[in-house]
Amino acid sequence: MEIGVATFPTHDSLGPAQVARLAEEHGYESLFFTDHSHIPASRETPYAGGVPLPRKYVHTLDMFVAITAAAVVTSKIRVGSGVCLVIERDPIQTAKEVASIDHLSGGRFEFGVGAGWNREEMANHGTDPRRRMAVLRERVEAMKQIWTQDEASYHAEFVNFERIWSWPKPLQRPHPPVLVGGGGPTVFDRVLAYGDAWFPNYAPDVIERAAELRRRAERPIDLMVMGIPADPAIIEQFEIAGFRRVVHWLPSAGKSVVEREMDRFETAVDEVHGH
């Protein structure tokens, strides 16, 4: 089982390049960054965490800029989006960004995708929250065409373009892994339609639900989980259940706090393996 970390890259915390160097030095397999273009001041959509919205949501750097900064100062660790709010991004431009980062990183990009939870945020980008899952699917499908075809076309309800050229193509073939986030009742439909992996936030029922996904899948689907706690018993459960990757949240803070949390998670992992 691979061990990764994730963080909200804010302008006033340890920078993404520094976090990436530290994570690679500590031997982590992957590093993921979050994606929020803004947070609407209305705050009408409730935060699922059940507490006031953490400050880091409002102060994040652009995700693709953060990933690029991490990629160019490392050589082994995989870097990715956890997750990219595709419904808030133009698919042609996003395909270019993903391919460019995969090219610059030497094929180390992991493309986590999702529809997000903040309805006002997506509406500000012109996406009807009621249609966000259909928008997500079309944009991911369209990007796959751009990555894999020399002359790409795509025609659907929300995405429509005819015969375009776009390079570079990703180094990974046919494209970087598409990790589908989310834990709603229809998430497996999305994973099976266009995902290479299911990448939900940690919840007590994720392992049980993963068994359902395996029963439905007619092709290999990777299992990964975001936000796993530094608890040896929980980590062991996911390892036994066959999850390929578990990812632990790091605080948006200075170096000493970030490194202390890395050490805490590593200690929990070591306990699972009897070190």
N, C-alpha and C positions, 0 to 999 in steps of 0.2 A: 504493500500500500504506500502510495506517495503522500508526502506531507507538504502542504503549502500554507501560505499566509496571505492575508488581504488587508487593505487599509483604505480609508478615505484620505486621499492626498490633499491636504490643505496648505494654504499659502503660509501659515504660521506654525507648521509642524516640521518634523524631519522631512527633507525633500525626497521626492520619489527616487532620485538617483542614489541618495544615501541609504534609503530603506532597501533598495535593490542590492546594493553592494553588501550590506549587512546580512540580508537574507541569504545571498549566495555564499558568503563566508560561513554562515551557520549551517550550510548544507541543505537548505530548503529546495524542494523540487520546483516550486512555482510561486508566483506573486501576482495577485490580482488587485486592480484598482476599480473604484466605483465611478458611476456616471450620473451626474445631475447638472444640467445646464444652469438651473436656477431653482429657487423654491418660491412659489407664489406667496405673497404676504397675507393673502386672505386666510390661508391655513384652514380651508373648509374640509379637505379630506383628512380624516383622522389618521394619525401615525400608528402603525400596527404594534409598535413597541409599548403602547399604553402609557407612555410618559411624555412630557414635553419633547418636541422634536430636538434631537441633539444639535448643538451648534455646528458640528462638522458638516452637516448637510448643506448649509448655506455658504460654506467657505471652501468648497472643493475646487481644485484645479481642473482644467479640462482633462478628461480621462485619456484621450489619445496623446496629448502632450506629455502627460505623466508616464504613460507606458513607453513612449519613445525615449524619454529621459532615462528610464530604467533599463531599456534594452541596450542602449549604446554604451553603458558602463559595465555591462555584464557579458558573460560568454556561455553560461550553462543553464541558468535558471530560466524556466519558461515564464513568460509574462502574458497577462491577459486582462480581459474586461470582466468585471464581476458585479453586475452585468451591464452591457451596453444597452441603453434605452433606444433601440432601433426605431421605435415609433416616433421618436423626436428628431430623427436624423435622415437626411436625404440619402437614399440607398446608393446612388451612383457615387457620391462623394465618400460615403462610408466604405464602400467597396474599395475605393482608391486608398483610403487611410489604412484599412486592414491589410491590403496587399503590400503597401509601402512598409508598414511596420514588420510584417513577416519577412520581407526582403531584407530590410536593414538588420533584423535580429538574427538572420541566418536560419529562419524557419522555426522560431520559438514562440509564435503567437498562439494564444488560446482565445477563441471568440465566444465569450459568454454573452447570451442575448436574453432580453426579457422585455415585457411591456410596461413594467413599473407599477406603482401604486397610487401616485399623486395625480388625480384626475385634472386638477387645474393646471398642473405643469404640462401634461400632454396636450390639453386643449390650447394652451398658449402657443404650441407648435403646430396647431392646425389639425390635430388628430381628435376625432370624436371618440371619447373614452368607450362608448358602447361598441365601437368597431375596431378597437385596438388590436385584438387578436388576429383579425383578418389582415390588418395593416402589417402586423409583425410578420406573418407568414409570407405575404407577397414580397416584402422588402428583403427577407432572407433568401427567398427563392430567386429574386432578381439579382442579388449579389452573387449567388452561386453561378448564375449565367455569365456574369461579367468576369468572374475569376476563371472560369473554365472554357470560355469560348473566345476565339480571336475576334469574332464579330458577333456581339451579343444583342439579343432582342428579348423583350419581355412584355407581355400584354395581359393585363388583368384590370380589376376595378380601381385599385388605388395606385398602381405602378404601371406605367406604360411608356415604353421607348422602343425605337426601331433602329437596329443596326448601328451599334456604337463600338468604338475602339477604346480600350482602356488598358494601359500598362503602368507599372509592372504587374505581372501575374504573381500570386503568392508562390513562395518557394515550396511550401507543403502542397502535395498533390493528393486529391484534386483541389483542396483548399484547407485552411486552418480548421481544426475541430470546432464544430458548432455545439456549444454547451447551452442547453435550454434551461433557464432558470424558472422559478415559480413553483408553487405548491397547490394551486387551485384544482378544482374538480376535473377540469379538462386539460390539464397540463400534459398528460400522456399522449393525447391526440397530437399535440405540437411536437413533442419529442419524437414520436414515431413518424411524423410527416417530414420533418426536416432536420432533426437533431442527431448528433453523434453521441451525446451524453445527456443525462439528466443531472442538473446542478442546482438543487433546491437549497434554501436556507434550512439550517438544522431545526428539526422539530421531533418530538418523541415518536411520531408515527412514520417517519421517513423510511426506516428499514422495512416496516410492514408493507408500505406502499411500493417500495422498490421490488418486492416479490411479485406484486401485481403487474408492474411494468415488464418484468422478465417473462411472465406468462403470456403477455400480449405481443411481445416483440418477435418478429420473424427474422431479425438480423441482429448482430451484436450491438448493444447499447452500453456505453460506459456509465458507471454510477459514481457520482462525486457529491460532496456535501460542503456547503459554505457555512462558516460560523460555528464549527464544532467547538465545544468548550474544552478547556485543558483538564479533562477528567479521564484518567486511565480506563475506567470501566466503560465509559461511553465510546472512547476511541477504539477499544477492543471489540465492542459490539459491531462497529462499522467495518472493522477489518474482517471479522468472522463472516459478516454478511456479504463480503466480496466487493466492497466499495474500492475503487481504484485510487481515489484521492480524497483526502480530508483537508479542509482549509480552515485556519483559525484567524479570527479577527485580531488585528493589532490596533492599539490606540493611535489616534492622531496627536502625537506628542513629540517631545524631544528624544534624543538618541538614548539616554539612559533609561527612560520609561519604555521605549520600544524594545530595547535589547533585553530588559528585565522580563517583558512579556514573552519574548521569543524563548528565553531560558525556561520560563515557567511551562510553556507548551512542550518544549523539548524534554523536560523532566517527566511530564505526563506520558509522552510517547515512549521514553526509555523504560518507564515502569511496565508498560504493556509488554515490552520485549525482554524484560528481566535484566536490564542493564543497571 
